[in-house]
Amino acid sequence: MIKLICSLTFFVLSFQDVNYLSDANSTFVTVDVPDTIPKQLLYLSDRAHVFNQAEQRTLDSLLHYYDQHDTVKMIVFTLDSSMTTKERFDDTVNGIREKWAMASGTEEGIGIGFSKDLRKIRISVGRGIVYRFPDEAAQHVIDGSFIPAFKQGKYYEGFIIGLRDIVQKVHR
């Protein structure tokens, strides 16, 4: 079994081939992916430039904390309208989460995709955690935590509240 270890523990998405590279201290994964999909993720990939640098660091640190403390493994990625369409958004988010799950070796993860341009958010839940966080719970968090803040233009705050609520619901 190959462990993925990095200084900030990043995850990589693959839509085709996965290649493993090793040095004395780390094992990395490289993949071939379409240009519109992020090639690698920390816990946060802000391709649509929704967050400033301080917000990115805070969100990434929070997601890292949840992962390291066996709370819940989550990734957050923002997509702009050049990366997907409104009609394909859910499939794109699900595909990114599934490929991250394969690369990271976990089916207990949650992927949260957001597009400010398309006015869409999707929480994609892995098979290993869906019994603790079903689609109804995901929709409840979207409607009750993310959307109210987004309507005020407070995307960062919406994510902070939404991530906290996901963790609370997973551990009920």
Secondary structure, DSSP 8 states (H G I E B T S, - for coil): ----B-SS--EE--SS-EEEEE-SS-EEEEE---TTS-SEESSEEETT--S-HHHHHHHHHHHHHHHHTTS-EEEEEE--TTT--TTTHHHHHHHHHHHHHHHHT-SSEEEEEEETTTTEEEEEE-TTTTTTS-HHHHHHHIIIIIHHHHHTT-HHHHHHHHHHHHHHHHT-
